[in-house]
Amino acid sequence: MRLTPEELSARKRRNRALAGGLVVFIVLVFTTTVLKMKGNMDDRQAAAAAAGQLAGQGG
């Protein structure tokens, strides 16, 4: 079955839209992952600093 030029152009537009949506989704997942990892590193540093202060107080 041969597609008409209009059908081919519609298919190309659909494929571009799907590809664009996929790229946006990948960027969103990557950004979320990086931000969560940064937040975890900040929390770890804050906990280590608090533990260092507690250990420095003695008892």
VEXMAR-193585 format. One line per field, with one value per residue (C-alpha): x, y, z; residue number from 1; residue in one letter. Coordinates in nm, 3 decimals. Layout:
<rs>
xx <- [X,...]
yy <- [Y,...]
zz <- [Z,...]
seq <- [NUM,...]
type <- [a,...]
</rs>
This chain:
<rs>
xx <- [0.000,0.139,0.089,-0.008,0.225,-0.019,-0.012,0.368,0.394,0.142,0.348,0.665,0.493,0.365,0.709,0.870,0.612,0.675,1.052,1.018,0.800,1.049,1.339,1.145,1.066,1.431,1.548,1.285,1.393,1.762,1.703,1.495,1.763,2.043,1.848,1.762,2.124,2.239,1.983,2.104,2.467,2.371,2.184,2.482,2.719,2.483,2.456,2.834,2.880,2.623,2.791,3.126,2.989,2.837,3.162,3.356,3.141,3.256,3.050]
yy <- [0.000,0.336,0.642,0.973,1.272,1.413,1.091,1.083,1.440,1.364,1.061,1.274,1.536,1.264,1.107,1.444,1.514,1.173,1.224,1.570,1.435,1.158,1.404,1.627,1.325,1.214,1.565,1.581,1.246,1.341,1.680,1.527,1.264,1.521,1.748,1.459,1.346,1.701,1.724,1.395,1.512,1.836,1.639,1.408,1.703,1.867,1.542,1.499,1.856,1.804,1.479,1.656,1.927,1.672,1.477,1.798,1.888,1.591,1.490]
zz <- [0.000,-0.104,0.114,-0.032,0.014,0.271,0.469,0.456,0.583,0.859,0.960,0.972,1.189,1.423,1.447,1.521,1.791,1.950,1.934,2.089,2.369,2.436,2.453,2.694,2.913,2.919,3.012,3.288,3.436,3.415,3.578,3.857,3.921,3.936,4.171,4.404,4.411,4.489,4.770,4.914,4.903,5.079,5.347,5.394,5.437,5.687,5.885,5.885,6.006,6.281,6.385,6.390,6.614,6.852,6.867,6.931,7.232,7.434,7.724]
seq <- [1,2,3,4,5,6,7,8,9,10,11,12,13,14,15,16,17,18,19,20,21,22,23,24,25,26,27,28,29,30,31,32,33,34,35,36,37,38,39,40,41,42,43,44,45,46,47,48,49,50,51,52,53,54,55,56,57,58,59]
type <- [m,r,l,t,p,e,e,l,s,a,r,k,r,r,n,r,a,l,a,g,g,l,v,v,f,i,v,l,v,f,t,t,t,v,l,k,m,k,g,n,m,d,d,r,q,a,a,a,a,a,a,g,q,l,a,g,q,g,g]
</rs>
